[in-house]
Amino acid sequence: MSDESVFPTGDPTYASTYAEESAMVEASEIIASALERSGMSRAELARALGVSRSEVTARLAGERNITVRKLAATLHSLGQKLELSVVVTHDERLQNT
């Protein structure tokens, strides 16, 4: 059996890609949660945003790399506000600079 992991956790490129994908999933979960709390349907949200229902579905599925501006507008339409925060990670490359 190999010592190599299925996921290359020590690879900086992998870590960067993982961070990006995680953010996209988190954004879609934030939209889904806001939509549920609002009581609005996907069709109503699509009309409020001036986009197709399939666009809303794609955002909810994490299939769209939406801008912060579009994420904020989506949440605003659902009666909520986007707040961003940063979590510091312990990256050896940053510690050695």
N, C-alpha and C positions, 0 to 999 in steps of 0.2 A: 504494500500500500504506500502511496506517495505522501510526502509531508506537505505537498502543495494543497492549498485550500481551493475550493471551487471559486471563491471570491478573492481576488488578489488584494487583500486588505492593506498591504504595504506599498501598493502602486499609487503614486500621486495622481496619475491620470484617472485611474479608477475612482479614487476618493473624490475627485472633482466632479466626475460624471455622476457618481452616487449622490453627491450633495445637490446637484441640479435636479435630478429625477425626484429626490425626496421633497424638494421645494415644490415641484409641480404637483406631486401627490397631495402634499399638505394644502396647497392652494385649492385644489378640487374638493378636498374634504371640508375646508372652510366654507366654500360656496354651498356645498350640499347641506351643511349644518345650518347655515344662514337661511337657505331656501326653506328647509323644514320648519325652522322657528317662525319664519314670516307667514307661513300658511299660503303662500303664493304657489301657483302651478308653474311648470316649466314654460308653458305657453304664455302665461302672464308675464313672466320674467323676460322672455324673448321679446314680447311687445314693448315692455318698458325700456329695454336696451336697444331696440331697433335692429335686432338680429333674428336669424331663423331659430326655430326650436331645435334643429339639429346642432346649431352652434352652442346653444345652452347645454345640450346633452354632451357634446364633445368637451366642453369646459368641466362639466361634472365628472366626466370619465378621466380627466387628466390628460386628454389628447391634444390640448391646445396650450402652447407656451404663451399665455397671455401676459401682457405688460402689467406693471404695477398700476398704471393708470386704469386699464380695463378691469383689473381686479377690484380696485377701489370703487369704480363706477358700478360694477355688479353688486357689490355689497351695499353701496348707497341706495340702489334701487330696491334692495331688500330691507331697507331701514336700519342698516348697520354701518359701522365705520371701520376701515382697515387701520390697524396699528401694527407697526413693524418693530421687531426687536432682533438683537444679535446675540448669539451664544458663542463664547470664545471656546475654540477647540485647542487641544494641546498638540500642535504640529511641530515636530522636531526642526523642520526647515525654518520655521519662524523663530524658534528659540535660539538658533545658531547664527542669526544675522546681527 
